[in-house]
Amino acid sequence: MAIGQVPAANSPIVTGDGQTPSSAWYRFWASFNSAPGAAQTVAVGASPFSYTANANGVLIVSGGMVSAIAVTRGRVTVSAGVIAGAIPVSTGDLIKVTYSVLPTMTFLPN
């Protein structure tokens, strides 16, 4: 279950004793108390380089000579409007970075 993913509507909140949270709801509430994952260095390939987010988080692009960053979610692609900085992403988002000098990229999962 992803962080904050609500259990099914028909999932009981407590077990038969009326006080102990059911396992689905326990995992839901516990997920908010988890530490975020460690920073991940992204091995940048040839330009234009595409990165697919494997979790919700932030992709940080810095350095190099970047000319464009685009984000694709589903069938919609939009310009990030920046050539460096922190780009919030959701699982499955595709980020395409076009550059002439290799940038540094780091992914920070939520």
ZALO-733138 format. One record per residue (C-alpha): residue number from 0; y, x, z. Coordinates in Angstrom, 2 decimals, decimal comma, padded with zeros to 5 digits. Example, Ala and Ser with C-alpha at 12.3 -4.5 7.8 and 13.67 -1.06 7.14 Angstrom:
REM ZALO-733138
    k       py       px       pz
    0  -004,50   012,30   007,80
    1  -001,06   013,67   007,14
END
This chain:
REM ZALO-733138
    k       py       px       pz
    0   000,00   000,00   000,00
    1   003,42   001,39  -000,94
    2   006,16   001,75   001,64
    3   007,57  -001,65   002,45
    4   005,07  -003,54   000,25
    5   004,64  -006,90   001,96
    6   001,05  -008,08   002,49
    7  -000,14  -011,21   000,68
    8   001,42  -014,46   001,88
    9  -001,95  -015,71   003,11
   10  -002,62  -012,55   005,16
   11  -002,63  -013,40   008,89
   12   000,03  -011,58   010,88
   13  -002,18  -011,21   013,96
   14  -005,92  -011,07   014,60
   15  -007,92  -013,76   016,39
   16  -006,60  -012,70   019,82
   17  -003,10  -013,76   018,76
   18  -001,51  -010,48   019,80
   19  -002,98  -007,59   017,78
   20  -001,42  -007,11   014,33
   21  -003,83  -007,53   011,43
   22  -004,61  -004,29   009,58
   23  -002,52  -005,29   006,53
   24   000,54  -006,05   008,61
   25   000,02  -002,98   010,81
   26   000,04  -000,75   007,69
   27   003,15  -002,56   006,44
   28   005,14  -001,93   009,63
   29   003,77   001,60   010,09
   30   004,83   002,56   006,55
   31   008,49   002,41   007,63
   32   007,84   005,04   010,27
   33   006,30   007,59   007,91
   34   008,02   010,87   007,11
   35   009,01   011,26   003,46
   36   006,93   013,57   001,31
   37   007,81   017,22   000,80
   38   010,16   018,38  -001,95
   39   008,30   019,11  -005,18
   40   009,47   021,74  -007,66
   41   009,20   020,42  -011,21
   42   007,92   022,89  -013,82
   43   010,42   022,27  -016,61
   44   009,04   022,55  -020,15
   45   010,67   022,77  -023,56
   46   013,74   020,67  -024,32
   47   013,87   017,73  -024,44
   48   011,75   017,69  -021,27
   49   010,30   014,43  -019,95
   50   009,31   013,81  -016,34
   51   007,50   010,71  -015,12
   52   008,06   009,83  -011,46
   53   004,77   009,42  -009,58
   54   006,55   007,81  -006,60
   55   009,91   006,34  -005,63
   56   012,43   009,04  -004,83
   57   015,22   011,19  -006,20
   58   015,07   013,71  -009,04
   59   017,62   016,48  -008,64
   60   018,72   018,32  -011,79
   61   020,87   021,43  -011,36
   62   021,89   024,57  -013,19
   63   021,14   025,42  -016,78
   64   023,06   023,90  -019,68
   65   022,10   020,22  -019,74
   66   023,59   018,04  -022,47
   67   021,96   014,68  -021,65
   68   019,80   012,88  -019,10
   69   018,26   009,50  -019,92
   70   016,14   007,21  -017,76
   71   013,53   004,86  -019,21
   72   012,20   001,99  -017,11
   73   009,77  -000,22  -018,96
   74   011,19  -000,71  -022,44
   75   014,81  -000,01  -021,50
   76   016,37   003,45  -021,83
   77   019,82   004,21  -020,44
   78   021,95   007,31  -020,15
   79   022,12   008,57  -016,57
   80   025,83   009,18  -017,18
   81   025,57   012,68  -015,68
   82   024,27   016,09  -016,74
   83   023,43   017,25  -013,21
   84   022,90   015,74  -009,79
   85   020,61   013,36  -007,93
   86   019,00   010,59  -009,98
   87   017,25   007,80  -008,03
   88   013,91   006,89  -009,62
   89   011,12   004,38  -009,14
   90   007,43   004,98  -009,70
   91   006,77   005,17  -013,45
   92   010,36   005,89  -014,50
   93   010,59   008,43  -017,32
   94   013,47   010,90  -017,15
   95   014,31   012,82  -020,32
   96   016,45   015,93  -019,91
   97   017,92   017,64  -022,98
   98   019,15   021,20  -022,45
   99   019,90   024,55  -024,10
  100   019,46   026,66  -020,94
  101   016,61   025,81  -018,56
  102   017,74   023,72  -015,54
  103   016,10   023,54  -012,13
  104   014,49   020,22  -011,21
  105   013,25   019,09  -007,80
  106   011,67   015,75  -006,90
  107   012,23   014,31  -003,41
  108   009,84   011,42  -002,73
  109   010,96   008,63  -000,41
END
